[in-house]
Amino acid sequence: MTKDDIRSILTALLEKSKAKQVIWTPFEDMAEDHDDYVVSFPKSSVNIFEDPEEQGIIKVNILNSAGKAVGWLRSDESESVSRLLEELLASARESVFKSDETLEDLKRALAS
C-alpha cells in the first residue's frame, strides 16, 4: 500500500464522512486528553488520532481484519496531508460528538 493509495482512500473517506455516510466511534483505547476515532468496514478499519506523545501530530492507521496496521500517514509529511488529516479528524469528531446537531437543536429551542 503506497502513500498515494492511502491519500486516495482518506480523501474518499473524508467525502463519505462529511456526507454522514460512515459512522465513526471512539477508539477503544481513547484517552480523555486526545482525539482517537475509528471507522470500521467489513474487513478493515481506519483509525485517526492525535498522538499524545507528539503534540500537534495527527496520525492515521489503515488496519486489516486482524487489527494490524498495513498503512499509515502522519500530518507532518506534507502540508496537503496535514490539511487532509485535520479535516478528517474534525469530521470524525463531529460524527462522534454531534456538536453541529446539538448547536442547531439549541438554536431552535431558544428561538421559540
C-alpha positions in Angstrom: 0.0 0.0 0.0 1.6 3.3 -1.1 1.2 6.7 0.4 -0.7 7.7 -2.7 -3.1 4.8 -2.1 -3.6 5.9 1.4 -4.2 9.6 0.5 -6.8 8.4 -2.1 -8.6 6.2 0.4 -8.6 9.0 3.0 -9.9 11.6 0.5 -12.8 9.3 -0.4 -13.4 8.6 3.3 -13.5 12.3 4.1 -16.2 12.9 1.5 -18.2 10.0 2.9 -17.7 11.3 6.4 -18.8 14.8 5.5 -21.9 13.3 3.9 -22.5 11.4 7.1 -22.4 8.1 5.2 -19.9 6.5 7.7 -20.1 6.1 11.4 -17.0 7.0 13.5 -16.7 5.7 17.0 -14.3 6.4 19.8 -11.3 4.1 19.6 -11.3 1.6 22.5 -8.1 2.9 23.9 -9.2 6.6 23.7 -7.6 8.7 26.4 -9.7 11.6 27.6 -7.0 14.2 26.7 -6.7 13.5 23.0 -8.9 12.5 20.0 -8.8 8.9 18.8 -11.5 7.6 16.5 -12.2 4.6 14.2 -14.5 3.8 11.4 -15.0 0.1 10.6 -15.7 -1.8 7.4 -16.3 -5.5 6.9 -12.6 -6.4 6.5 -10.7 -3.3 7.5 -10.9 -0.1 9.5 -9.3 3.4 9.7 -8.1 4.8 13.0 -7.3 8.6 13.2 -5.8 10.1 16.3 -3.8 12.9 17.8 -0.5 11.5 19.0 -0.4 12.1 22.8 3.4 11.9 22.6 4.0 14.3 19.7 1.9 17.4 20.2 0.2 18.7 17.1 0.7 15.5 15.1 -2.3 13.6 13.7 -1.8 10.0 12.6 -3.9 7.6 10.6 -3.6 3.8 10.6 -5.2 1.6 8.0 -6.0 -1.6 9.8 -6.6 -5.1 8.3 -9.3 -7.5 9.6 -6.9 -8.6 12.4 -6.5 -5.0 13.6 -2.9 -4.8 12.3 -1.7 -1.6 10.7 -1.0 -2.2 7.0 -0.6 1.5 6.1 -0.3 4.9 7.8 0.2 8.6 7.4 1.3 11.4 9.6 0.3 15.0 9.4 3.9 16.2 9.3 4.5 14.5 5.9 3.3 17.5 3.9 1.0 20.5 4.0 -1.6 18.7 1.9 -1.5 15.6 4.1 -1.8 17.8 7.2 -4.9 19.6 5.8 -6.5 16.3 4.8 -5.9 14.7 8.2 -7.1 17.9 10.1 -10.3 17.8 8.1 -10.8 14.1 8.6 -10.2 14.3 12.3 -12.7 17.2 12.6 -15.3 15.2 10.7 -14.7 12.1 12.9 -15.0 14.2 16.0 -18.3 15.7 14.7 -19.6 12.2 13.9 -18.9 11.1 17.4 -20.0 14.1 19.4 -22.6 15.5 17.0 -21.8 19.1 18.1 -23.3 20.6 15.0 -26.6 18.8 15.6 -26.5 19.9 19.3 -25.9 23.5 18.3 -28.8 23.5 15.8 -31.1 21.9 18.4 -30.2 24.6 21.0 -30.7 27.4 18.5 -34.2 26.0 17.6 -35.1 25.6 21.2 -34.0 29.1 22.2 -35.6 30.7 19.2 -39.1 29.6 20.3 
